[in-house]
Amino acid sequence: MTMEIVVTLLCVVAVLFGADRLMLGLERRGHLRWRRSGRHDLSAVPETGLDALFADGSRRL
């Protein structure tokens, strides 16, 4: 019984490690942002038209 738990935990760790390495490889190729690159500075992102519409409460449609 305890050996099954150990094998299961080892399999889970191996899958998580493999998934992390896959995501790091995709990040290195520029396909996504995983954990090596920092977060986006959301204050530097320009507002879209829809964001500006909702932010301005005095504006009517």
SULRAWO-V424584 format. One record per pair of residues at least 4 apart in sequence whose C-alpha atoms are under 7 Angstrom apart, sorted by the first residue. I is the first residue (numbers start at 1). J is the second residue. Records with the same first field share a line. If there is no record, write none. Layout:
BEGIN
I=J + J
END
This chain:
BEGIN
1=5
2=6
3=7
4=8
5=9
6=10
7=11
8=12
9=13
10=14
11=15
12=16
13=17
14=18
15=19
16=20
17=21
18=22
19=23
20=24
21=25
22=26
23=27 + 34
24=28 + 34
25=29
26=30 + 31 + 32
27=31 + 32 + 33 + 34
33=37
47=51 + 52
48=52
49=53
50=54
51=55
52=56
END
